[in-house]
Amino acid sequence: MDNAFGQPQNVIVLGGTSDIAQAIVKRLIAQRTRTVVLAGRNADSLHAASEQCSQWGATAVPTVVFDAEDPANARATVSAAFDAVGAPVDLVLIAVGLLGDQDADENDAEAAARMAAVNFSWPVAALAEIRRRMVAQGTGRIMVISSVAAIRVRRSNFLYGGAKAGLDRLCEGLADSLLGTGVTLQILRPGFVRSKMTTGLKEAPFTTGVDEVADVAVKGLSSHKRIITSPPVLAYVFAVLRHLPAPLWRKIE
Amino acid sequence: MTKVVLNGWGRTAPSVADVVSPTSEADVITHLATSTHVIARGLGRSYGDAAQLGGGLVLDNRSLRGISPVDADGLVTVGAGVSIDELLSVTMPQGWFVPVTPGTRQVTMGGAVAADVHGKGHHKDGSFGNHVRSMRLVTPVGARTVTPEQDADLFWATMGGMGLTGVVTEITLQMRKIETDRVLVDTDRHKNLDSVMDAMLTGDVHYNYSVAWVDCMTKGASMGRAILERGNHATAADVKELRLQGPTPPKLAVPFNAPSGILNPLSIKIFNEAWFRKAPSHEERAPKTLSTFFHPLDGVKDWNRFYGRKGFVQYQFAVPDEAGDTVTTAIDRLSSSGVPSFLAVLKRFGAGNPGPLSFPMPGWTLALDLPVGPSKLPGILDQLDELVLAVGGRIYFAKDARLDPAKAAAMYPRLPEFRRIQAQIDPERKLTSDLARRLELIGK
């Protein structure tokens, strides 16, 4: 069960090998988390991540293998993860995402569809099943990792940013739909994060490491804030950027 | 059956459950038979998640009514949903007071049993369970009358058992004869914690009731300055006018949630200062009404809204006599951390009772209200848990909203015994609560 300080005991991570997710889980295990279900694409990486969680102090870290390119498996994946916990799930962290290669993907129908599937369709399908199960529990929290790229979609990564924007806006409405159910949803919007997902890319202003994001995320979990921005200053930066006239916006890319 | 968002008095960690209001033992039996997970609820005065059950069935037992006439020996049979407030309204004019009352009258008989509540008289009178002569208990394997003579294991497991051994529908309680509705109170200001603890160690024996209000916001030489209030029931000879009036309803109320942060270090310091200065530095045998002495907070309805949307936690621990310095360390750590805390309540406990999960143990108990918000608070309380555990102390489940399950098991070494008794009356494991799940009280 969740406690008065928003410290979950049973956690599911969809996208369980993500660097940000791992850093968050490490902090949660240092608090009250003992059971962590890691769901991801690669069985070997999941196994390694699971070992890591056990070393940090988790007592049970089952894994679930799934392919986020196929939303048809979302229901079964979420079900398997809930069943692996076998008790009320306190937190589902959705860390599924694919940055892609914008230049290569933007004229490739299959690649563009893949970007939409991983960043939008699969999480949306999973959220429907998570919503159903958590509302039945009468308790539970969902944290969805979005991106500041979702606040205003840029020319240079519109496939990623656009899909995240869809997910982000959908989650705002979904969070409203949960009022009075005992379930809450929070949206985490990190800026540019140094991680294996961004290796080799040029860093943006206000770039942070995964540890900074995880600190902000865990602090956010103990608050009632719906939208959590990391680093927090980016909330103010994007409050301005999103209203810039389009020519100016294009220029500062 | 309606879906309701439920939380405890601290207003943290809500969950949604189906809520029904049984009006008879037969209703309770039916609900237990037809649902998968159940817990009883009274007036919701547990601070944490004891009387809520996400996704399950919560029995709102306030409709289990009935107060029998008090017999010549002071025995009264009361429905589980009757509050101490309601009971006193009927019995005080006849000269009968409850044997034990916590700091609020707004607790039901069922809740008083589930938490095995204690009051300012614990050093003399023990806790609520010591005065229950029998009860009707509906368990998943049937309804029965449980007494300490005939079914000692189940009786004592139910005292402090947090509702996990069955649903209490009715209790027979031994009341206390009073001649007046007043308590003669001696009040003393103490400039620091050592001074008040010395006074309590040497002098509490002369009083039926004793409590110290400790200021946790002062540092240095006046760290833990306190107001000590001790008293005995006034006899007919002590008062000019013989009166036996029941409790009066609160005149003040907090109509809506205060903005979070209204209780900050500054405002709490000001309040604590005022409270300290308001008290006489020394006063003897001042007659006070039972309401003012026993239930000061009942004077303001819904006072928990002062803590705003984020709510608050109450941290209450008990430690043995030889670990009195744990009280000092706890107050010192909180006052030096700058985490704002209202007046803490310090008391001495007498002997515990046989309940495996009953909280009181001989020694000291300290209770502090702490607003949720400061980021270092969870860590500070985790460290205090270590300290309490190391000296053989424990945390009060009725107040808890954040303890680690491994530490809960270590603080209550008789938990396996409780689980054995619990498993016998609940083989399908229907009885549970958010608290029981969080602390793994009936296993994982």
Interface residues (C-beta under 8 A of the other chain):
Chain A: M1 D2 N3 A4 F5 G6 Q7 Q9 Q31 R32 A87 P88 V135 A136 Q137 G138 T139 G140 G180 T181 G182 K219 S222 H224
Chain B: K3 V5 G10 T12 A13 P14 S15 V16 A17 G48 D49 L53 G54 G55 G56 R309 K310 G311 V313 V372 S375 L377 P378 A401 R402 D404 P405 D434 L435 R437 R438 K444
